[in-house]
Amino acid sequence: MSGDKIPVENVNVPGHVTNVDAAKYTAMKDAMLNVMSDKGMTAKDIKEAAKAHLPDDLFPGGATSGWWQKCVQLDLEAKGVVKRHATKPLTFSKA
């Protein structure tokens, strides 16, 4: 999938679409959905738990995982796959 792009949305900017690396997006999405609880987790907890499920060739040592976690989280929120809870700190769960 090298060079392939995938369109992503941002729940905070409706109608805006950006194209990102499909392999990294898919790897992060799979990792996040694998570790997310139904009760809700902070973005930090999701990022840390997801690192163990990321391929090292795409995320050596977890590099850039924070940016990709946020990108995927905002896209999945826009698509209704993930929901944001009105907690402090913010927590997220599968919808």
PyMOL CGO cylinders between C-alpha atoms (Angstrom):
from pymol import cmd
from pymol.cgo import CYLINDER

trace = [
    CYLINDER, 0.00, 0.00, 0.00, 3.01, 2.29, -0.19, 0.3, 1, 1, 1, 1, 1, 1,
    CYLINDER, 3.01, 2.29, -0.19, 1.95, 5.68, -1.53, 0.3, 1, 1, 1, 1, 1, 1,
    CYLINDER, 1.95, 5.68, -1.53, -1.79, 4.92, -1.32, 0.3, 1, 1, 1, 1, 1, 1,
    CYLINDER, -1.79, 4.92, -1.32, -3.90, 7.64, 0.26, 0.3, 1, 1, 1, 1, 1, 1,
    CYLINDER, -3.90, 7.64, 0.26, -7.17, 7.54, 2.16, 0.3, 1, 1, 1, 1, 1, 1,
    CYLINDER, -7.17, 7.54, 2.16, -9.56, 10.46, 2.72, 0.3, 1, 1, 1, 1, 1, 1,
    CYLINDER, -9.56, 10.46, 2.72, -10.14, 11.45, 6.36, 0.3, 1, 1, 1, 1, 1, 1,
    CYLINDER, -10.14, 11.45, 6.36, -12.63, 13.81, 7.94, 0.3, 1, 1, 1, 1, 1, 1,
    CYLINDER, -12.63, 13.81, 7.94, -12.36, 15.98, 11.04, 0.3, 1, 1, 1, 1, 1, 1,
    CYLINDER, -12.36, 15.98, 11.04, -15.31, 16.13, 13.43, 0.3, 1, 1, 1, 1, 1, 1,
    CYLINDER, -15.31, 16.13, 13.43, -14.24, 19.71, 14.33, 0.3, 1, 1, 1, 1, 1, 1,
    CYLINDER, -14.24, 19.71, 14.33, -14.24, 20.92, 10.70, 0.3, 1, 1, 1, 1, 1, 1,
    CYLINDER, -14.24, 20.92, 10.70, -17.31, 19.43, 8.98, 0.3, 1, 1, 1, 1, 1, 1,
    CYLINDER, -17.31, 19.43, 8.98, -16.94, 19.01, 5.23, 0.3, 1, 1, 1, 1, 1, 1,
    CYLINDER, -16.94, 19.01, 5.23, -13.15, 19.25, 5.26, 0.3, 1, 1, 1, 1, 1, 1,
    CYLINDER, -13.15, 19.25, 5.26, -11.41, 16.17, 3.86, 0.3, 1, 1, 1, 1, 1, 1,
    CYLINDER, -11.41, 16.17, 3.86, -7.67, 15.48, 3.84, 0.3, 1, 1, 1, 1, 1, 1,
    CYLINDER, -7.67, 15.48, 3.84, -5.85, 12.58, 2.19, 0.3, 1, 1, 1, 1, 1, 1,
    CYLINDER, -5.85, 12.58, 2.19, -3.35, 10.71, 4.37, 0.3, 1, 1, 1, 1, 1, 1,
    CYLINDER, -3.35, 10.71, 4.37, -1.17, 7.62, 4.09, 0.3, 1, 1, 1, 1, 1, 1,
    CYLINDER, -1.17, 7.62, 4.09, -3.52, 4.62, 3.92, 0.3, 1, 1, 1, 1, 1, 1,
    CYLINDER, -3.52, 4.62, 3.92, -1.14, 2.10, 5.49, 0.3, 1, 1, 1, 1, 1, 1,
    CYLINDER, -1.14, 2.10, 5.49, -0.45, 4.22, 8.58, 0.3, 1, 1, 1, 1, 1, 1,
    CYLINDER, -0.45, 4.22, 8.58, -4.12, 5.21, 8.92, 0.3, 1, 1, 1, 1, 1, 1,
    CYLINDER, -4.12, 5.21, 8.92, -5.28, 1.59, 8.70, 0.3, 1, 1, 1, 1, 1, 1,
    CYLINDER, -5.28, 1.59, 8.70, -2.64, 0.35, 11.14, 0.3, 1, 1, 1, 1, 1, 1,
    CYLINDER, -2.64, 0.35, 11.14, -3.57, 3.00, 13.71, 0.3, 1, 1, 1, 1, 1, 1,
    CYLINDER, -3.57, 3.00, 13.71, -7.31, 2.49, 13.22, 0.3, 1, 1, 1, 1, 1, 1,
    CYLINDER, -7.31, 2.49, 13.22, -6.98, -1.27, 13.75, 0.3, 1, 1, 1, 1, 1, 1,
    CYLINDER, -6.98, -1.27, 13.75, -4.77, -0.77, 16.81, 0.3, 1, 1, 1, 1, 1, 1,
    CYLINDER, -4.77, -0.77, 16.81, -7.09, 1.81, 18.37, 0.3, 1, 1, 1, 1, 1, 1,
    CYLINDER, -7.09, 1.81, 18.37, -10.26, -0.18, 17.85, 0.3, 1, 1, 1, 1, 1, 1,
    CYLINDER, -10.26, -0.18, 17.85, -8.49, -3.23, 19.26, 0.3, 1, 1, 1, 1, 1, 1,
    CYLINDER, -8.49, -3.23, 19.26, -7.59, -1.50, 22.55, 0.3, 1, 1, 1, 1, 1, 1,
    CYLINDER, -7.59, -1.50, 22.55, -10.50, 0.89, 23.13, 0.3, 1, 1, 1, 1, 1, 1,
    CYLINDER, -10.50, 0.89, 23.13, -12.84, 0.01, 25.95, 0.3, 1, 1, 1, 1, 1, 1,
    CYLINDER, -12.84, 0.01, 25.95, -16.58, 0.53, 25.91, 0.3, 1, 1, 1, 1, 1, 1,
    CYLINDER, -16.58, 0.53, 25.91, -16.33, 2.55, 29.14, 0.3, 1, 1, 1, 1, 1, 1,
    CYLINDER, -16.33, 2.55, 29.14, -14.09, 5.24, 27.68, 0.3, 1, 1, 1, 1, 1, 1,
    CYLINDER, -14.09, 5.24, 27.68, -10.38, 5.92, 27.64, 0.3, 1, 1, 1, 1, 1, 1,
    CYLINDER, -10.38, 5.92, 27.64, -8.34, 9.12, 27.47, 0.3, 1, 1, 1, 1, 1, 1,
    CYLINDER, -8.34, 9.12, 27.47, -6.50, 9.89, 24.24, 0.3, 1, 1, 1, 1, 1, 1,
    CYLINDER, -6.50, 9.89, 24.24, -3.23, 9.35, 26.12, 0.3, 1, 1, 1, 1, 1, 1,
    CYLINDER, -3.23, 9.35, 26.12, -4.32, 5.90, 27.31, 0.3, 1, 1, 1, 1, 1, 1,
    CYLINDER, -4.32, 5.90, 27.31, -5.48, 4.94, 23.81, 0.3, 1, 1, 1, 1, 1, 1,
    CYLINDER, -5.48, 4.94, 23.81, -2.19, 6.09, 22.28, 0.3, 1, 1, 1, 1, 1, 1,
    CYLINDER, -2.19, 6.09, 22.28, -0.08, 4.19, 24.81, 0.3, 1, 1, 1, 1, 1, 1,
    CYLINDER, -0.08, 4.19, 24.81, -2.13, 0.99, 24.52, 0.3, 1, 1, 1, 1, 1, 1,
    CYLINDER, -2.13, 0.99, 24.52, -2.20, 1.16, 20.71, 0.3, 1, 1, 1, 1, 1, 1,
    CYLINDER, -2.20, 1.16, 20.71, 1.60, 1.43, 20.40, 0.3, 1, 1, 1, 1, 1, 1,
    CYLINDER, 1.60, 1.43, 20.40, 2.00, -2.26, 21.20, 0.3, 1, 1, 1, 1, 1, 1,
    CYLINDER, 2.00, -2.26, 21.20, -0.20, -3.15, 18.22, 0.3, 1, 1, 1, 1, 1, 1,
    CYLINDER, -0.20, -3.15, 18.22, 1.50, -0.93, 15.62, 0.3, 1, 1, 1, 1, 1, 1,
    CYLINDER, 1.50, -0.93, 15.62, 3.87, -2.39, 13.01, 0.3, 1, 1, 1, 1, 1, 1,
    CYLINDER, 3.87, -2.39, 13.01, 7.44, -1.29, 13.65, 0.3, 1, 1, 1, 1, 1, 1,
    CYLINDER, 7.44, -1.29, 13.65, 8.14, -0.68, 9.95, 0.3, 1, 1, 1, 1, 1, 1,
    CYLINDER, 8.14, -0.68, 9.95, 5.47, 2.05, 9.88, 0.3, 1, 1, 1, 1, 1, 1,
    CYLINDER, 5.47, 2.05, 9.88, 5.94, 3.39, 13.43, 0.3, 1, 1, 1, 1, 1, 1,
    CYLINDER, 5.94, 3.39, 13.43, 9.55, 2.67, 14.49, 0.3, 1, 1, 1, 1, 1, 1,
    CYLINDER, 9.55, 2.67, 14.49, 9.63, 2.96, 18.28, 0.3, 1, 1, 1, 1, 1, 1,
    CYLINDER, 9.63, 2.96, 18.28, 6.13, 4.46, 18.21, 0.3, 1, 1, 1, 1, 1, 1,
    CYLINDER, 6.13, 4.46, 18.21, 7.33, 7.47, 16.18, 0.3, 1, 1, 1, 1, 1, 1,
    CYLINDER, 7.33, 7.47, 16.18, 4.52, 9.84, 15.11, 0.3, 1, 1, 1, 1, 1, 1,
    CYLINDER, 4.52, 9.84, 15.11, 1.91, 7.63, 16.80, 0.3, 1, 1, 1, 1, 1, 1,
    CYLINDER, 1.91, 7.63, 16.80, 0.46, 10.61, 18.66, 0.3, 1, 1, 1, 1, 1, 1,
    CYLINDER, 0.46, 10.61, 18.66, -0.29, 12.52, 15.45, 0.3, 1, 1, 1, 1, 1, 1,
    CYLINDER, -0.29, 12.52, 15.45, -1.81, 9.44, 13.82, 0.3, 1, 1, 1, 1, 1, 1,
    CYLINDER, -1.81, 9.44, 13.82, -3.88, 8.61, 16.89, 0.3, 1, 1, 1, 1, 1, 1,
    CYLINDER, -3.88, 8.61, 16.89, -5.42, 12.09, 16.83, 0.3, 1, 1, 1, 1, 1, 1,
    CYLINDER, -5.42, 12.09, 16.83, -5.98, 11.99, 13.05, 0.3, 1, 1, 1, 1, 1, 1,
    CYLINDER, -5.98, 11.99, 13.05, -7.78, 8.64, 13.26, 0.3, 1, 1, 1, 1, 1, 1,
    CYLINDER, -7.78, 8.64, 13.26, -9.74, 9.63, 16.37, 0.3, 1, 1, 1, 1, 1, 1,
    CYLINDER, -9.74, 9.63, 16.37, -11.12, 12.78, 14.71, 0.3, 1, 1, 1, 1, 1, 1,
    CYLINDER, -11.12, 12.78, 14.71, -11.99, 10.86, 11.54, 0.3, 1, 1, 1, 1, 1, 1,
    CYLINDER, -11.99, 10.86, 11.54, -13.72, 8.04, 13.42, 0.3, 1, 1, 1, 1, 1, 1,
    CYLINDER, -13.72, 8.04, 13.42, -15.66, 10.59, 15.48, 0.3, 1, 1, 1, 1, 1, 1,
    CYLINDER, -15.66, 10.59, 15.48, -16.82, 12.28, 12.27, 0.3, 1, 1, 1, 1, 1, 1,
    CYLINDER, -16.82, 12.28, 12.27, -17.94, 8.90, 10.92, 0.3, 1, 1, 1, 1, 1, 1,
    CYLINDER, -17.94, 8.90, 10.92, -19.74, 7.93, 14.14, 0.3, 1, 1, 1, 1, 1, 1,
    CYLINDER, -19.74, 7.93, 14.14, -17.45, 4.97, 14.91, 0.3, 1, 1, 1, 1, 1, 1,
    CYLINDER, -17.45, 4.97, 14.91, -15.99, 6.61, 18.05, 0.3, 1, 1, 1, 1, 1, 1,
    CYLINDER, -15.99, 6.61, 18.05, -17.79, 8.87, 20.49, 0.3, 1, 1, 1, 1, 1, 1,
    CYLINDER, -17.79, 8.87, 20.49, -16.44, 11.61, 22.73, 0.3, 1, 1, 1, 1, 1, 1,
    CYLINDER, -16.44, 11.61, 22.73, -17.63, 11.78, 26.32, 0.3, 1, 1, 1, 1, 1, 1,
    CYLINDER, -17.63, 11.78, 26.32, -18.13, 15.07, 28.18, 0.3, 1, 1, 1, 1, 1, 1,
    CYLINDER, -18.13, 15.07, 28.18, -15.60, 14.20, 30.87, 0.3, 1, 1, 1, 1, 1, 1,
    CYLINDER, -15.60, 14.20, 30.87, -12.48, 15.88, 32.19, 0.3, 1, 1, 1, 1, 1, 1,
    CYLINDER, -12.48, 15.88, 32.19, -10.13, 14.76, 30.86, 0.3, 1, 1, 1, 1, 1, 1,
    CYLINDER, -10.13, 14.76, 30.86, -11.96, 13.87, 27.64, 0.3, 1, 1, 1, 1, 1, 1,
    CYLINDER, -11.96, 13.87, 27.64, -12.58, 10.18, 27.13, 0.3, 1, 1, 1, 1, 1, 1,
    CYLINDER, -12.58, 10.18, 27.13, -13.47, 8.26, 23.99, 0.3, 1, 1, 1, 1, 1, 1,
    CYLINDER, -13.47, 8.26, 23.99, -15.14, 4.92, 23.34, 0.3, 1, 1, 1, 1, 1, 1,
    CYLINDER, -15.14, 4.92, 23.34, -16.49, 2.92, 20.46, 0.3, 1, 1, 1, 1, 1, 1,
    CYLINDER, -16.49, 2.92, 20.46, -19.89, 4.25, 19.42, 0.3, 1, 1, 1, 1, 1, 1,
]
cmd.load_cgo(trace, "trace")
